Amino acid sequence: MTNPLSWVPSPIPPLAHELTPGLRARIDHKTKPPGSLGRLEEIALRLGLMQGTLEPSLANPVVLVFAGDHGFAREGVSPFPPEVTPQMVLNFLSGGAGINVLARLSNLPVKVIDAGVASDLPDHPDLLKRKVRAGTRNALHEPALTCDEVLSCLAHGADIVRQLAAQGTRAVLPGEMGIGNSSAAALIYSALLDEPIHECVGIGAGHQGGGLARKRDVLARVQTRHGRIAEPLAALAAYGGCEIAMMTGAMLEAAAQRMVVMVDGFIATASALLAVRLQPAVRDYMVFAHASGDRPHELALEALDARPLLSLDMRLGEASGAALAWPVMRAAEAFLRDMATFDSAGVSGRTNR
């Protein structure tokens, strides 16, 4: 890959709106009443506009789970200890995690990226070692990342997707793993949405009662330590983490490659917010998989004018919601490709009565 510190985002092409009449004609001439497939028709149209073709394809989709540790995890912002991050990475690689189960239902390959895990990990064919640093610094006391580290993370994310595009991948499903990363996401929400931090803090991995109060207190002190931040790269440097930044770079490059970007839940949407603030055109290539069970997610969805496909109160992360929503995307692709037209099926069309 090129020097990470020279990273600049690739240009994102506009949607191919000139194809709208042709795509609508294809959709409306299928053997069904107009509009009767509801949002599947909307998705089929968007797929064609994203890919610039009347025959869009979701070939070779890949789940990308970005993993990284957070220095302030030791401050009690999660009910789980930091050691869980590398343990869960091994669980992903052995096929035993929630994302593995859900991905297998749709034959989705799962690749895990070591963006910044604070442990050495064994070699594995499904593990991409792109560690920028072994966990972020403790944002309660200093910036989580340097500016150079943020740029390196973004560049690595983009490079991973660029390689996938060369292999024919037309869609990515980014997810994450990292103890403490719902806290980093909450701080990013607060910075970019200009919302009070207490409105942006969710229960994450399961904090309740006193634990949730402690999480809010720690994050308020982190925010006070760094002052007002509104710029996306500055928010990444202040709060981290490596996995959130790398996922942001992956989303930006996916849009540049005309790929579908399936946005998962609370933490992946922090990356989506960052990506949109860096390059607004990336929003056109995003499909929001589900509404998280972490209620602050609603703030980001509203800001992004997003209408999720599912609402099942999930808050696992790992791209689990994206994998669960994937069959909806495949259904839109399939009806546009395989459903008969009135002419080909010898079925009479509407009579205007």
N, C-alpha and C positions, 0 to 999 in steps of 0.2 A: 504494500500500500504506500501512498505518498506520505510525506512527513506530516504526522498528525497535527503539528503546531501550525501548519500552513492551511489547515482545513477551512474551506468556505463551502456553504451548502450548494449543491447542484441546483441549477434552475429547474423549476417545476412547470411543466407544460400546462396550458389551460385545458379545461375539458373541451372535447370535440363537439361543441354545440351544433355545428353544421350537420351532424349526423342525427339530430333529434327527429326530424320528419321521417327519415328512413327507419329508425328504431321504433318510433311510435306506430308506423305502418306495420312493421313486423309483429309487434305486440298485439295490435288491434285485430290483425287478420287471423290470429289463432282461433281455434274452435272453442270459443267462450264468449259470453257477453262482455262488452268493453268494460274494463275496470274490475272485473269479477275476481281477479286474483290479488286485488288490493295492493299491499306494499310489495309483493313479489314483482309486480309490474314496475313499480318505482325503482326497485333494486336492479332489475334487468336493464332498464333505461340507463341508470347511472353507471353500470358496468360497461356498457357500450361507450358512453361518453368518456369514462376514465381511460379505457384502452384504445379509444379512437377507432372502433370497428363495429360493424353490424353483427359480428359473430364473436362476442367476448368469451374468454376462456378463463377458468380458475385453475389452470394447470399447476401442478407441483407446489401446492401450498405448504408452508412450514410454520410450525410453532417455534417461537424464539423466546426462551426464558432467560432473562438477564438477571444475574445474581451478584449481590454486593453487600458488604457490611457497613455499618454506620457507627461512628465513634460514640455518639450519644446514646446508643443502646444500653450502655452501662449505667445510664441515669434512671433506669426504670420506666422507660417510655413504652415498653412491651412486657406482657406477662411471660414471654419466653426469653431465655438467655441467648446471647449472640451466637453461642455454639451451634444453635439450631440451623443457622444458614448453611454451613458446609455439610451438616448432616442431611439437610433436605436436598442439597445438590446431589449427594450420593443416592438419595431416594429417587430423584428424578432419573438418574442414569441407570438405576436398576429397574425402572418401570413401575414403581409402586406408589407414586404420588397421584393426587387427584387429577392433575392435568394429564398424566399418562393414561389413566382410565378413560377420561372423556375424549382424549385425542384418538385412542384406539377405536372408538365407536365410528369415527369418520376416516380411519386410516391416515391420520395426520402424523407426520414425523415430528418428533420433538428434539430440538437442539438446545443445549444449555450453554450459556455464555458466562464464563468467569470474568465479570467486569471489574470486580473489586472485592472478592471474598478474602477475609483475613486469615486464610489457611491455604496451604498447598494442597492441590487436588490431584488425584492420579490421572494419568492419561486415559482417555476413553474416546471412542469414535464419535460419540454424540456430544462431546464437550469441546467447546472452542475457548482456548485460553487467550483472553485479551485483557488480562488484569492490568489496570492502570496504577493501582496502589492497593495494598492489603488493608482494605477498609478505609473509610473516610476519617478525617480528624474529628474530634469532638466539637461539634458546632456550638456547644454551650460556652466554649472557651476561645475558639478561633475559627476561621473559615474552614468548612469541611473539605474544600478542594481549592487548589490554585487555579488561576485562569488557564494556565497551560494544561493542567489535568482535565479541566472541563473540555477544552478543545480536543484533547486526545481521546476522551470518551466519545465525543460526537463523531470524530473521524473513524474510530473503530466500528461504531454502529453503522455508519454509512458504508464502510468497506465490506462488512458482512453481507449487507443487502445487495451491494453491487455484485458480489460474487454469486449470490443466489440468482440474481437476474440473468447473469451469464449462463446459468444452468437451466433457465427456462421457468423459474418461479414467477407466478403471476399474482400471488397474494401472500401476505405475511400476517401472522397472529402473534403480536408481541405480548409478553407477560414478564413477571418479575418474581424474585425471591430475595428477601433481605430483612432480617430482624431490625425493626426501627424504621422501615421505609414508609410506613403509613404516616409517621411523624414528619419525615422529610417532605412527603407529598402534601401534608396539611400546611406546612410552612410555605410551600410553593403556591398552593391555592390562595393562601392569605395574601401573599405578595402580589400575585398576578391579578387576582380578582378584587383586591382592595377590600377584603372582608376581615372582620376581627378574627383573631386566631381561634378564639373559643367556638366560633361558628364553623370553623374548618376542620376541627379535630373530631375524628370518628373513633369507634371502638377498636378499629384495626384488628389485631389478632385475638381480641376478646376482652379487652380491658373493661371493667365495670367498677362502679362505686369509687372507692378510694384510689384505685389504680388509674381510673380515667381522670380523676381530679389531679393526680400527680402528673400524668402525661400533659394535661393542659398547663399546669404550672411550669413544668420544664420548658415547654415550647414557648410560653410567654416570655420566659427569661432568655431563651435563645433569640427570640425576635428582638427583645430589648438590646441584647448584646450587639446585634448587627445593624439596628436602626431600620429606617424605611427603605425598602427595596422594591422596585417596580420593573426592573429590566431582567429578562429571562436568564441571560448568562450570569449576571450577578447573583440571582437567586440560586442558581445551580452551584456557584462557587461557595456561597454562604452556607447552604444547607445540604448540598449533596443530593443524591449519592451517585456513585459511578454507574449503577445499573439504570437509574432514571435518566441520566445524561446519555448513556449509550443507546437506550431505547429511543430517546428523542432523535438522535442522529439516524437511527434505523428508519424511523417513521418518515423523516425528511427525504432520505434517499429513496425509500419505497415510492413515495409520490413522484419523485423525479424520474423513476423508472416506469411510471404509469401502473404501479401495482395497487391492488386493494390493500388498505390498512385496516385490519379488524382491531378496534380499540376495546380493550378489556374494561376493567373496573376502576376503582378509586385511584390507584397508583399509576396505572397505565394512562389514565386521563390526565394526570399531572404532566406526563411526557407529552401528551397531545396538546395541552395548553401551551407548554413551552414551545413546541414545534410550530403551532399556529402563530404565536407571538414573533417567532423568528422568521417564518415565511407563511403568510396567511393563505397562500394557494394550496398548502398541504391539506387544508380542511376539506377540499373537494374530493380527496381520495380516502377519506375516513368513513368507515361504517362503525357505529357504536353498538357493541354487542349486547350490553345489558345495563340496567340500572342497579348499581351496587346496593347492598344492604347497609352500607355505611352512608348515612343520610347526607353528609356534606357533598357527596358526589353529585347531588342534584344541582348545587351551585355551579359546578363546572359544566354540567350538561346544558344548563340554561345559558351560560355564557357562550358556549360553543354552538348554540342552536341545534342541539343533538336530540334525536328521537331514537332511543335504544330499541333494539329488536325484542329483547326479553326483559322481564322484571320478575326475578325469582328470589330476591333478598339474599343473593350470594355475596360473599366478601372474602373469598379464598385467595383471589389473585391467581398468579401462575399462568394467566391466559385461559383459565378454566371457563369463564363466561364466553370468551371468544370461541373456544372449541365447541361449547354447547350450542352456540348460535350458528355455527358453520353450516349445518344442513339447510338452514334457511337460505343461505347464499347459494348453495349448490342447487336448491330447488329453483331459484330464479334463473340461474344459468341453464338448467336442464329444460325448463319449459320453453325458453326462448330458442333453444337449439332443437329440441325433439318434438315439441307439440305440433300436431298437424294444423295446417291452415284450412279454412273453409274450402278452398279450391282443391287442395291435395286430398282432402278427405271426402270430397263430394257432398259436403253438407251445405245446405242453403243458409245464406246469411240473413241479416236483419232486413225487414221490409219497410221500415220507417213508419209503421202503424202503431 
